[in-house]
Amino acid sequence: MKGIFKITMMTMLMAMMAIGGVESQQLPQFS
């Protein structure tokens, strides 16, 4: 269970960082 939990947390963290990066890149284009 610990291994799966660790992988899930890392995946969620990477996804959040990727989404934040995309949003920060798109904001200047709209404005």
mmCIF entry with sequence, helices, sheets and N, C-alpha, C, O atoms, coordinates in Angstrom:
data_MODEL
# 
_entry.id   MODEL 
# 
_entity.id                         1 
_entity.type                       polymer 
_entity.pdbx_number_of_molecules   1 
# 
_entity_poly.entity_id                      1 
_entity_poly.type                           'polypeptide(L)' 
_entity_poly.nstd_linkage                   no 
_entity_poly.nstd_monomer                   no 
_entity_poly.pdbx_seq_one_letter_code       MKGIFKITMMTMLMAMMAIGGVESQQLPQFS 
_entity_poly.pdbx_seq_one_letter_code_can   MKGIFKITMMTMLMAMMAIGGVESQQLPQFS 
_entity_poly.pdbx_strand_id                 A 
# 
loop_
_entity_poly_seq.entity_id 
_entity_poly_seq.num 
_entity_poly_seq.mon_id 
_entity_poly_seq.hetero 
1 1  MET n 
1 2  LYS n 
1 3  GLY n 
1 4  ILE n 
1 5  PHE n 
1 6  LYS n 
1 7  ILE n 
1 8  THR n 
1 9  MET n 
1 10 MET n 
1 11 THR n 
1 12 MET n 
1 13 LEU n 
1 14 MET n 
1 15 ALA n 
1 16 MET n 
1 17 MET n 
1 18 ALA n 
1 19 ILE n 
1 20 GLY n 
1 21 GLY n 
1 22 VAL n 
1 23 GLU n 
1 24 SER n 
1 25 GLN n 
1 26 GLN n 
1 27 LEU n 
1 28 PRO n 
1 29 GLN n 
1 30 PHE n 
1 31 SER n 
# 
_struct_asym.id          A 
_struct_asym.entity_id   1 
# 
_struct_conf.conf_type_id            HELX_P 
_struct_conf.id                      HELX_P1 
_struct_conf.pdbx_PDB_helix_id       AA1 
_struct_conf.beg_label_comp_id       LYS 
_struct_conf.beg_label_asym_id       A 
_struct_conf.beg_label_seq_id        2 
_struct_conf.pdbx_beg_PDB_ins_code   ? 
_struct_conf.end_label_comp_id       PHE 
_struct_conf.end_label_asym_id       A 
_struct_conf.end_label_seq_id        30 
_struct_conf.pdbx_end_PDB_ins_code   ? 
_struct_conf.beg_auth_comp_id        LYS 
_struct_conf.beg_auth_asym_id        A 
_struct_conf.beg_auth_seq_id         2 
_struct_conf.end_auth_comp_id        PHE 
_struct_conf.end_auth_asym_id        A 
_struct_conf.end_auth_seq_id         30 
_struct_conf.pdbx_PDB_helix_class    1 
_struct_conf.details                 ? 
_struct_conf.pdbx_PDB_helix_length   29 
# 
_struct_conf_type.id          HELX_P 
_struct_conf_type.criteria    ? 
_struct_conf_type.reference   ? 
# 
loop_
_atom_site.group_PDB 
_atom_site.id 
_atom_site.type_symbol 
_atom_site.label_atom_id 
_atom_site.label_alt_id 
_atom_site.label_comp_id 
_atom_site.label_asym_id 
_atom_site.label_entity_id 
_atom_site.label_seq_id 
_atom_site.pdbx_PDB_ins_code 
_atom_site.Cartn_x 
_atom_site.Cartn_y 
_atom_site.Cartn_z 
_atom_site.occupancy 
_atom_site.B_iso_or_equiv 
_atom_site.pdbx_formal_charge 
_atom_site.auth_seq_id 
_atom_site.auth_comp_id 
_atom_site.auth_asym_id 
_atom_site.auth_atom_id 
_atom_site.pdbx_PDB_model_num 
ATOM 1   N N  . MET A 1 1  ? 0.841  -1.208 0.000   1.00 0.00 ? 1  MET A N  1 
ATOM 2   C CA . MET A 1 1  ? 0.000  0.000  0.000   1.00 0.00 ? 1  MET A CA 1 
ATOM 3   C C  . MET A 1 1  ? 0.872  1.252  0.000   1.00 0.00 ? 1  MET A C  1 
ATOM 4   O O  . MET A 1 1  ? 0.572  2.217  -0.703  1.00 0.00 ? 1  MET A O  1 
ATOM 5   N N  . LYS A 1 2  ? 1.941  1.241  0.779   1.00 0.00 ? 2  LYS A N  1 
ATOM 6   C CA . LYS A 1 2  ? 2.778  2.445  0.865   1.00 0.00 ? 2  LYS A CA 1 
ATOM 7   C C  . LYS A 1 2  ? 3.332  2.828  -0.505  1.00 0.00 ? 2  LYS A C  1 
ATOM 8   O O  . LYS A 1 2  ? 3.376  4.007  -0.855  1.00 0.00 ? 2  LYS A O  1 
ATOM 9   N N  . GLY A 1 3  ? 3.758  1.819  -1.282  1.00 0.00 ? 3  GLY A N  1 
ATOM 10  C CA . GLY A 1 3  ? 4.330  2.110  -2.605  1.00 0.00 ? 3  GLY A CA 1 
ATOM 11  C C  . GLY A 1 3  ? 3.303  2.775  -3.513  1.00 0.00 ? 3  GLY A C  1 
ATOM 12  O O  . GLY A 1 3  ? 3.606  3.744  -4.209  1.00 0.00 ? 3  GLY A O  1 
ATOM 13  N N  . ILE A 1 4  ? 2.074  2.236  -3.495  1.00 0.00 ? 4  ILE A N  1 
ATOM 14  C CA . ILE A 1 4  ? 1.021  2.795  -4.349  1.00 0.00 ? 4  ILE A CA 1 
ATOM 15  C C  . ILE A 1 4  ? 0.691  4.214  -3.896  1.00 0.00 ? 4  ILE A C  1 
ATOM 16  O O  . ILE A 1 4  ? 0.505  5.107  -4.723  1.00 0.00 ? 4  ILE A O  1 
ATOM 17  N N  . PHE A 1 5  ? 0.618  4.419  -2.575  1.00 0.00 ? 5  PHE A N  1 
ATOM 18  C CA . PHE A 1 5  ? 0.288  5.739  -2.043  1.00 0.00 ? 5  PHE A CA 1 
ATOM 19  C C  . PHE A 1 5  ? 1.354  6.753  -2.444  1.00 0.00 ? 5  PHE A C  1 
ATOM 20  O O  . PHE A 1 5  ? 1.038  7.886  -2.808  1.00 0.00 ? 5  PHE A O  1 
ATOM 21  N N  . LYS A 1 6  ? 2.627  6.337  -2.374  1.00 0.00 ? 6  LYS A N  1 
ATOM 22  C CA . LYS A 1 6  ? 3.730  7.235  -2.717  1.00 0.00 ? 6  LYS A CA 1 
ATOM 23  C C  . LYS A 1 6  ? 3.658  7.619  -4.193  1.00 0.00 ? 6  LYS A C  1 
ATOM 24  O O  . LYS A 1 6  ? 3.837  8.785  -4.544  1.00 0.00 ? 6  LYS A O  1 
ATOM 25  N N  . ILE A 1 7  ? 3.397  6.637  -5.054  1.00 0.00 ? 7  ILE A N  1 
ATOM 26  C CA . ILE A 1 7  ? 3.316  6.914  -6.494  1.00 0.00 ? 7  ILE A CA 1 
ATOM 27  C C  . ILE A 1 7  ? 2.135  7.844  -6.776  1.00 0.00 ? 7  ILE A C  1 
ATOM 28  O O  . ILE A 1 7  ? 2.237  8.759  -7.594  1.00 0.00 ? 7  ILE A O  1 
ATOM 29  N N  . THR A 1 8  ? 1.016  7.603  -6.094  1.00 0.00 ? 8  THR A N  1 
ATOM 30  C CA . THR A 1 8  ? -0.173 8.435  -6.317  1.00 0.00 ? 8  THR A CA 1 
ATOM 31  C C  . THR A 1 8  ? 0.107  9.879  -5.913  1.00 0.00 ? 8  THR A C  1 
ATOM 32  O O  . THR A 1 8  ? -0.261 10.804 -6.637  1.00 0.00 ? 8  THR A O  1 
ATOM 33  N N  . MET A 1 9  ? 0.753  10.081 -4.768  1.00 0.00 ? 9  MET A N  1 
ATOM 34  C CA . MET A 1 9  ? 1.067  11.431 -4.307  1.00 0.00 ? 9  MET A CA 1 
ATOM 35  C C  . MET A 1 9  ? 1.994  12.131 -5.286  1.00 0.00 ? 9  MET A C  1 
ATOM 36  O O  . MET A 1 9  ? 1.786  13.301 -5.607  1.00 0.00 ? 9  MET A O  1 
ATOM 37  N N  . MET A 1 10 ? 3.017  11.427 -5.764  1.00 0.00 ? 10 MET A N  1 
ATOM 38  C CA . MET A 1 10 ? 3.970  12.035 -6.701  1.00 0.00 ? 10 MET A CA 1 
ATOM 39  C C  . MET A 1 10 ? 3.268  12.381 -8.012  1.00 0.00 ? 10 MET A C  1 
ATOM 40  O O  . MET A 1 10 ? 3.529  13.429 -8.602  1.00 0.00 ? 10 MET A O  1 
ATOM 41  N N  . THR A 1 11 ? 2.377  11.501 -8.465  1.00 0.00 ? 11 THR A N  1 
ATOM 42  C CA . THR A 1 11 ? 1.650  11.766 -9.719  1.00 0.00 ? 11 THR A CA 1 
ATOM 43  C C  . THR A 1 11 ? 0.768  12.997 -9.567  1.00 0.00 ? 11 THR A C  1 
ATOM 44  O O  . THR A 1 11 ? 0.733  13.849 -10.455 1.00 0.00 ? 11 THR A O  1 
ATOM 45  N N  . MET A 1 12 ? 0.058  13.095 -8.450  1.00 0.00 ? 12 MET A N  1 
ATOM 46  C CA . MET A 1 12 ? -0.812 14.250 -8.221  1.00 0.00 ? 12 MET A CA 1 
ATOM 47  C C  . MET A 1 12 ? 0.016  15.527 -8.141  1.00 0.00 ? 12 MET A C  1 
ATOM 48  O O  . MET A 1 12 ? -0.387 16.562 -8.672  1.00 0.00 ? 12 MET A O  1 
ATOM 49  N N  . LEU A 1 13 ? 1.169  15.460 -7.480  1.00 0.00 ? 13 LEU A N  1 
ATOM 50  C CA . LEU A 1 13 ? 2.017  16.639 -7.353  1.00 0.00 ? 13 LEU A CA 1 
ATOM 51  C C  . LEU A 1 13 ? 2.503  17.091 -8.723  1.00 0.00 ? 13 LEU A C  1 
ATOM 52  O O  . LEU A 1 13 ? 2.475  18.282 -9.031  1.00 0.00 ? 13 LEU A O  1 
ATOM 53  N N  . MET A 1 14 ? 2.946  16.153 -9.540  1.00 0.00 ? 14 MET A N  1 
ATOM 54  C CA . MET A 1 14 ? 3.432  16.498 -10.885 1.00 0.00 ? 14 MET A CA 1 
ATOM 55  C C  . MET A 1 14 ? 2.297  17.067 -11.732 1.00 0.00 ? 14 MET A C  1 
ATOM 56  O O  . MET A 1 14 ? 2.503  18.008 -12.498 1.00 0.00 ? 14 MET A O  1 
ATOM 57  N N  . ALA A 1 15 ? 1.101  16.500 -11.595 1.00 0.00 ? 15 ALA A N  1 
ATOM 58  C CA . ALA A 1 15 ? -0.049 16.988 -12.362 1.00 0.00 ? 15 ALA A CA 1 
ATOM 59  C C  . ALA A 1 15 ? -0.400 18.414 -11.945 1.00 0.00 ? 15 ALA A C  1 
ATOM 60  O O  . ALA A 1 15 ? -0.675 19.261 -12.795 1.00 0.00 ? 15 ALA A O  1 
ATOM 61  N N  . MET A 1 16 ? -0.390 18.681 -10.639 1.00 0.00 ? 16 MET A N  1 
ATOM 62  C CA . MET A 1 16 ? -0.688 20.029 -10.150 1.00 0.00 ? 16 MET A CA 1 
ATOM 63  C C  . MET A 1 16 ? 0.338  21.028 -10.659 1.00 0.00 ? 16 MET A C  1 
ATOM 64  O O  . MET A 1 16 ? -0.020 22.136 -11.059 1.00 0.00 ? 16 MET A O  1 
ATOM 65  N N  . MET A 1 17 ? 1.612  20.647 -10.647 1.00 0.00 ? 17 MET A N  1 
ATOM 66  C CA . MET A 1 17 ? 2.668  21.540 -11.127 1.00 0.00 ? 17 MET A CA 1 
ATOM 67  C C  . MET A 1 17 ? 2.506  21.794 -12.619 1.00 0.00 ? 17 MET A C  1 
ATOM 68  O O  . MET A 1 17 ? 2.699  22.918 -13.081 1.00 0.00 ? 17 MET A O  1 
ATOM 69  N N  . ALA A 1 18 ? 2.151  20.752 -13.379 1.00 0.00 ? 18 ALA A N  1 
ATOM 70  C CA . ALA A 1 18 ? 1.975  20.900 -14.829 1.00 0.00 ? 18 ALA A CA 1 
ATOM 71  C C  . ALA A 1 18 ? 0.796  21.826 -15.118 1.00 0.00 ? 18 ALA A C  1 
ATOM 72  O O  . ALA A 1 18 ? 0.882  22.692 -15.989 1.00 0.00 ? 18 ALA A O  1 
ATOM 73  N N  . ILE A 1 19 ? -0.308 21.642 -14.387 1.00 0.00 ? 19 ILE A N  1 
ATOM 74  C CA . ILE A 1 19 ? -1.492 22.487 -14.597 1.00 0.00 ? 19 ILE A CA 1 
ATOM 75  C C  . ILE A 1 19 ? -1.148 23.939 -14.251 1.00 0.00 ? 19 ILE A C  1 
ATOM 76  O O  . ILE A 1 19 ? -1.519 24.855 -14.985 1.00 0.00 ? 19 ILE A O  1 
ATOM 77  N N  . GLY A 1 20 ? -0.446 24.150 -13.143 1.00 0.00 ? 20 GLY A N  1 
ATOM 78  C CA . GLY A 1 20 ? -0.067 25.506 -12.740 1.00 0.00 ? 20 GLY A CA 1 
ATOM 79  C C  . GLY A 1 20 ? 0.827  26.153 -13.788 1.00 0.00 ? 20 GLY A C  1 
ATOM 80  O O  . GLY A 1 20 ? 0.688  27.343 -14.074 1.00 0.00 ? 20 GLY A O  1 
ATOM 81  N N  . GLY A 1 21 ? 1.746  25.378 -14.362 1.00 0.00 ? 21 GLY A N  1 
ATOM 82  C CA . GLY A 1 21 ? 2.649  25.917 -15.380 1.00 0.00 ? 21 GLY A CA 1 
ATOM 83  C C  . GLY A 1 21 ? 1.880  26.319 -16.627 1.00 0.00 ? 21 GLY A C  1 
ATOM 84  O O  . GLY A 1 21 ? 2.153  27.362 -17.221 1.00 0.00 ? 21 GLY A O  1 
ATOM 85  N N  . VAL A 1 22 ? 0.917  25.490 -17.025 1.00 0.00 ? 22 VAL A N  1 
ATOM 86  C CA . VAL A 1 22 ? 0.120  25.803 -18.221 1.00 0.00 ? 22 VAL A CA 1 
ATOM 87  C C  . VAL A 1 22 ? -0.701 27.062 -17.974 1.00 0.00 ? 22 VAL A C  1 
ATOM 88  O O  . VAL A 1 22 ? -0.772 27.933 -18.841 1.00 0.00 ? 22 VAL A O  1 
ATOM 89  N N  . GLU A 1 23 ? -1.319 27.168 -16.805 1.00 0.00 ? 23 GLU A N  1 
ATOM 90  C CA . GLU A 1 23 ? -2.152 28.334 -16.504 1.00 0.00 ? 23 GLU A CA 1 
ATOM 91  C C  . GLU A 1 23 ? -1.304 29.604 -16.484 1.00 0.00 ? 23 GLU A C  1 
ATOM 92  O O  . GLU A 1 23 ? -1.725 30.635 -17.008 1.00 0.00 ? 23 GLU A O  1 
ATOM 93  N N  . SER A 1 24 ? -0.115 29.540 -15.884 1.00 0.00 ? 24 SER A N  1 
ATOM 94  C CA . SER A 1 24 ? 0.742  30.725 -15.792 1.00 0.00 ? 24 SER A CA 1 
ATOM 95  C C  . SER A 1 24 ? 1.225  31.143 -17.175 1.00 0.00 ? 24 SER A C  1 
ATOM 96  O O  . SER A 1 24 ? 1.497  32.322 -17.402 1.00 0.00 ? 24 SER A O  1 
ATOM 97  N N  . GLN A 1 25 ? 1.336  30.194 -18.104 1.00 0.00 ? 25 GLN A N  1 
ATOM 98  C CA . GLN A 1 25 ? 1.786  30.524 -19.457 1.00 0.00 ? 25 GLN A CA 1 
ATOM 99  C C  . GLN A 1 25 ? 0.642  31.103 -20.284 1.00 0.00 ? 25 GLN A C  1 
ATOM 100 O O  . GLN A 1 25 ? 0.876  31.939 -21.157 1.00 0.00 ? 25 GLN A O  1 
ATOM 101 N N  . GLN A 1 26 ? -0.596 30.669 -20.021 1.00 0.00 ? 26 GLN A N  1 
ATOM 102 C CA . GLN A 1 26 ? -1.737 31.123 -20.816 1.00 0.00 ? 26 GLN A CA 1 
ATOM 103 C C  . GLN A 1 26 ? -2.236 32.496 -20.365 1.00 0.00 ? 26 GLN A C  1 
ATOM 104 O O  . GLN A 1 26 ? -2.744 33.264 -21.182 1.00 0.00 ? 26 GLN A O  1 
ATOM 105 N N  . LEU A 1 27 ? -2.099 32.815 -19.077 1.00 0.00 ? 27 LEU A N  1 
ATOM 106 C CA . LEU A 1 27 ? -2.630 34.076 -18.560 1.00 0.00 ? 27 LEU A CA 1 
ATOM 107 C C  . LEU A 1 27 ? -2.129 35.288 -19.340 1.00 0.00 ? 27 LEU A C  1 
ATOM 108 O O  . LEU A 1 27 ? -2.955 36.100 -19.758 1.00 0.00 ? 27 LEU A O  1 
ATOM 109 N N  . PRO A 1 28 ? -0.815 35.460 -19.564 1.00 0.00 ? 28 PRO A N  1 
ATOM 110 C CA . PRO A 1 28 ? -0.320 36.636 -20.290 1.00 0.00 ? 28 PRO A CA 1 
ATOM 111 C C  . PRO A 1 28 ? -0.886 36.719 -21.705 1.00 0.00 ? 28 PRO A C  1 
ATOM 112 O O  . PRO A 1 28 ? -1.048 37.818 -22.236 1.00 0.00 ? 28 PRO A O  1 
ATOM 113 N N  . GLN A 1 29 ? -1.187 35.584 -22.321 1.00 0.00 ? 29 GLN A N  1 
ATOM 114 C CA . GLN A 1 29 ? -1.686 35.598 -23.698 1.00 0.00 ? 29 GLN A CA 1 
ATOM 115 C C  . GLN A 1 29 ? -3.096 36.193 -23.746 1.00 0.00 ? 29 GLN A C  1 
ATOM 116 O O  . GLN A 1 29 ? -3.414 36.952 -24.661 1.00 0.00 ? 29 GLN A O  1 
ATOM 117 N N  . PHE A 1 30 ? -3.946 35.852 -22.763 1.00 0.00 ? 30 PHE A N  1 
ATOM 118 C CA . PHE A 1 30 ? -5.315 36.364 -22.773 1.00 0.00 ? 30 PHE A CA 1 
ATOM 119 C C  . PHE A 1 30 ? -5.323 37.859 -22.477 1.00 0.00 ? 30 PHE A C  1 
ATOM 120 O O  . PHE A 1 30 ? -6.089 38.605 -23.088 1.00 0.00 ? 30 PHE A O  1 
ATOM 121 N N  . SER A 1 31 ? -4.497 38.297 -21.567 1.00 0.00 ? 31 SER A N  1 
ATOM 122 C CA . SER A 1 31 ? -4.449 39.715 -21.206 1.00 0.00 ? 31 SER A CA 1 
ATOM 123 C C  . SER A 1 31 ? -3.644 40.483 -22.251 1.00 0.00 ? 31 SER A C  1 
ATOM 124 O O  . SER A 1 31 ? -3.482 41.698 -22.135 1.00 0.00 ? 31 SER A O  1 
# 
